[in-house]
Amino acid sequence: MEVQIKAKGLPTAKYLRNHANRRIRAALGRFGQAVQSVTVRLSDVNGPRGGADKLARIVVQLKNRSLVMEEIGADMREAIDRLADRVQYKVACQMDRLIRAQRRQVLIPIPIQAAD
């Protein structure tokens, strides 16, 4: 799984990139090869004015679809943590849906003709 983390306009960008990398890898590591790549963008929307303006955005590329999620908050670390929890849940739901679809394809009943 390839993880790219881009931080823009944040004074503690290196620390936040490391934190995001650890949280995302921990959240998505169990899905193995199903997750092809992850891009995380961290930014401060309002700049130095403060407030709930820290934006964490993630794009998860699965084998056959993409997931895009955002989280906004006053503290970037908390926004990253919430985003990691949400994306883990959403990827798990997508994987369950894929597994159920594959099982339905396998369990298609085959009609049996009665012997005359």
Sine and cosine of phi, psi and omega as CSV:
sin_phi,cos_phi,sin_psi,cos_psi,sin_omega,cos_omega
0.00,0.00,0.84,-0.54,0.02,-1.00
-1.00,-0.03,0.81,-0.59,0.00,-1.00
-0.87,-0.48,0.84,-0.54,0.09,-1.00
-0.91,-0.41,0.75,-0.67,-0.01,-1.00
-0.80,-0.60,0.83,-0.56,-0.01,-1.00
-0.87,-0.50,0.78,-0.62,0.00,-1.00
-0.87,-0.49,0.72,-0.69,-0.05,-1.00
-0.74,-0.68,0.80,-0.60,0.09,-1.00
0.96,0.28,0.44,0.90,-0.02,-1.00
-0.87,-0.49,0.76,-0.65,-0.05,-1.00
-0.93,0.36,-0.48,0.88,-0.02,-1.00
-0.95,-0.33,0.74,0.68,-0.13,-0.99
-0.88,0.47,-0.67,0.74,-0.04,-1.00
-0.89,0.45,-0.72,0.70,0.03,-1.00
-0.88,0.48,-0.70,0.71,-0.02,-1.00
-0.93,0.38,-0.59,0.81,0.07,-1.00
-0.89,0.45,-0.68,0.73,0.03,-1.00
-0.89,0.45,-0.69,0.72,0.01,-1.00
-0.89,0.46,-0.72,0.69,0.01,-1.00
-0.89,0.46,-0.66,0.75,0.01,-1.00
-0.87,0.50,-0.73,0.68,0.01,-1.00
-0.89,0.46,-0.73,0.69,-0.06,-1.00
-0.92,0.40,-0.67,0.74,-0.02,-1.00
-0.93,0.35,-0.69,0.73,0.03,-1.00
-0.89,0.45,-0.63,0.78,0.04,-1.00
-0.92,0.39,-0.62,0.78,-0.05,-1.00
-0.96,0.30,-0.61,0.80,-0.13,-0.99
-0.95,-0.31,-0.07,1.00,-0.05,-1.00
-0.87,0.49,-0.52,0.85,-0.06,-1.00
-0.96,0.28,-0.20,0.98,-0.03,-1.00
-1.00,0.02,-0.04,1.00,0.14,-0.99
0.83,0.56,-0.76,-0.65,-0.09,-1.00
-0.96,0.27,-0.13,0.99,0.00,-1.00
-0.91,0.41,-0.52,0.86,0.04,-1.00
-0.99,-0.10,0.91,-0.41,-0.05,-1.00
-1.00,0.09,-0.72,0.69,0.00,-1.00
-0.47,-0.88,0.39,-0.92,0.00,-1.00
-0.69,-0.73,0.75,-0.67,0.09,-1.00
-0.84,-0.53,0.80,-0.59,0.01,-1.00
-0.87,-0.48,0.75,-0.66,0.07,-1.00
-0.88,-0.48,0.80,-0.61,0.02,-1.00
-0.90,-0.43,0.78,-0.63,0.00,-1.00
-0.50,-0.87,0.37,-0.93,0.08,-1.00
-0.96,-0.28,0.96,-0.30,-0.15,-0.99
-0.91,0.42,-0.72,0.69,-0.07,-1.00
-1.00,-0.05,-0.06,1.00,-0.05,-1.00
0.97,0.24,-0.61,-0.79,-0.11,-0.99
-0.98,0.20,0.06,1.00,-0.04,-1.00
-0.94,0.33,-0.35,0.94,0.03,-1.00
1.00,0.04,-0.12,-0.99,-0.01,-1.00
1.00,-0.08,-0.08,-1.00,-0.02,-1.00
-0.99,0.15,0.97,0.25,-0.10,-0.99
-0.75,-0.66,0.27,0.96,0.04,-1.00
-1.00,0.03,0.85,-0.53,-0.07,-1.00
-0.92,-0.38,0.81,-0.59,0.12,-0.99
-0.89,-0.46,0.83,-0.56,-0.04,-1.00
-0.81,-0.59,0.70,-0.71,-0.03,-1.00
-0.79,-0.61,0.64,-0.77,0.12,-0.99
-0.84,-0.55,0.89,-0.46,0.00,-1.00
-0.95,-0.32,0.86,-0.52,0.02,-1.00
-0.99,-0.15,0.94,-0.35,0.09,-1.00
-1.00,-0.01,0.01,-1.00,-0.04,-1.00
-0.86,0.50,-0.63,0.78,-0.09,-1.00
-0.79,-0.61,0.17,0.98,0.04,-1.00
-0.30,-0.95,0.20,-0.98,0.02,-1.00
-0.85,-0.53,0.54,-0.84,0.11,-0.99
-0.88,-0.48,0.72,-0.69,0.04,-1.00
-0.81,-0.58,0.79,-0.61,-0.01,-1.00
-0.64,-0.77,0.48,-0.88,0.04,-1.00
-0.74,-0.68,0.46,-0.89,0.08,-1.00
-0.62,-0.78,0.74,-0.68,0.01,-1.00
-0.87,-0.50,0.65,-0.76,0.03,-1.00
-0.28,-0.96,0.08,-1.00,0.02,-1.00
-0.98,0.19,-0.46,0.89,-0.02,-1.00
-0.88,-0.47,0.84,-0.55,-0.06,-1.00
-0.90,0.43,-0.62,0.79,-0.01,-1.00
-0.88,0.47,-0.68,0.74,0.04,-1.00
-0.92,0.40,-0.61,0.79,0.04,-1.00
-0.89,0.45,-0.65,0.76,0.04,-1.00
-0.90,0.44,-0.70,0.72,-0.01,-1.00
-0.89,0.46,-0.71,0.70,0.03,-1.00
-0.89,0.46,-0.66,0.75,0.00,-1.00
-0.90,0.43,-0.66,0.75,0.02,-1.00
-0.89,0.45,-0.67,0.74,0.03,-1.00
-0.90,0.44,-0.70,0.71,-0.01,-1.00
-0.90,0.43,-0.68,0.73,-0.04,-1.00
-0.94,0.35,-0.55,0.83,0.07,-1.00
-0.88,0.47,-0.71,0.70,0.02,-1.00
-0.89,0.46,-0.71,0.71,-0.06,-1.00
-0.92,0.39,-0.66,0.75,0.04,-1.00
-0.91,0.41,-0.63,0.78,0.05,-1.00
-0.87,0.49,-0.67,0.74,0.04,-1.00
-0.89,0.45,-0.67,0.74,0.02,-1.00
-0.90,0.43,-0.64,0.77,0.01,-1.00
-0.93,0.37,-0.65,0.76,0.06,-1.00
-0.88,0.47,-0.67,0.74,0.02,-1.00
-0.89,0.46,-0.66,0.75,0.02,-1.00
-0.91,0.42,-0.67,0.74,0.00,-1.00
-0.91,0.42,-0.67,0.74,0.03,-1.00
-0.90,0.45,-0.62,0.78,0.02,-1.00
-0.91,0.41,-0.63,0.77,0.02,-1.00
-0.92,0.39,-0.61,0.79,0.03,-1.00
-0.92,0.40,-0.63,0.78,0.04,-1.00
-0.88,0.47,-0.60,0.80,0.01,-1.00
-0.92,0.39,-0.58,0.82,-0.02,-1.00
-0.97,0.25,-0.56,0.83,-0.12,-0.99
-1.00,-0.06,0.44,0.90,0.04,-1.00
-0.94,0.34,0.82,-0.57,-0.03,-1.00
-0.93,0.37,0.66,-0.75,0.02,-1.00
-0.97,-0.22,0.85,-0.53,-0.02,-1.00
-0.92,0.39,0.67,-0.74,0.00,-1.00
-0.95,-0.32,0.80,-0.60,-0.01,-1.00
-1.00,0.05,0.69,-0.72,0.01,-1.00
-0.96,0.28,0.59,-0.81,0.05,-1.00
-0.96,0.28,0.68,-0.73,0.00,-1.00
-1.00,0.10,0.00,0.00,0.00,0.00
